[in-house]
Amino acid sequence: MTLAELLPAVKQLPAVDKLRLIRILAEELDTGEDISPLVPHKVYHLFTPYPMSGAARALASAMELREDDRD
C-alpha cells in the first residue's frame, strides 16, 4: 500500500488514533534501519560566530566609518 493510499484513511482517524499511529511509527523507526545522515558517536565540528569577537569589532568599526562618510 502506498502513502497516497494511506493518507485519506489516516486523515479520517480521530486525534487519539493519529497519536497512536505516530507512536507506532516512531518506535519502528527507532528500532529499524538507521535513517540518520549522521554517524553515531562521531564528532562534527560546526562553525559558529560566537568566539569571533574580533570579527564583530571589525564589523562595528566598518559600520562606524560608513556612518562618518555619510555625514
N, C-alpha and C positions, 0 to 999 in steps of 0.2 A: 504494500500500500504506500502511496506517495504522500508527501506532506500536503500537496494540494488537495488530495482526497480526504486527509485527516482534518484539516483546518475547519471546514464547515461544522463537523461534528464537535470539535473541541470548543468552538465559539458558542455552541448551544449548551455547554455544560454549566452548571451552577458554579459560583466562585469557589466553593469548598472543594469541588471535584477538580477544578483547574489547579488549585494549590496542591492537591494530592498528586496530580499528574506532574507538576513541576518538581515536586519532591522525588517522585519515582525516577524521572528523567535525570535529575541531578545526581541521584545515587548511582544510577547506571554509568554516568559519565565518570564519577569518582572512582568506580571500581573497574571500568572498562579501559579501553585503549587510551594511551596518552595523547591528548589533543592540544596540549600546550606547546606553543612555539619555543618556550624557554626550557633549558635543560635544568633539571633539579640539582640543587647544591652548587651550581656554577655561579661565580661572582660576575656580575655585569657592572661595568663602570659607566656611569652616566654623567655627562657634563651638566653642571649646574652653575649659575652665575653667582651664587651666594658667597663663595670665598673670594670673589673677584672685586674687592672694594676699590682697587686701583682703577679698574675699568669704569666704575661708577664715578669716581672723581674726575677722570679724563672726560667723560661724557658731560658732567656738570660744568666743567671748565669750558668745554667747547660750546655748550649752550649759553654760558655767560658771555663768551666772546661774540657769539652771534647776536645776543641782545644788545651788546655795546655797539656793534656795527650798525644796527638798525637806528640807534639814537642819533 
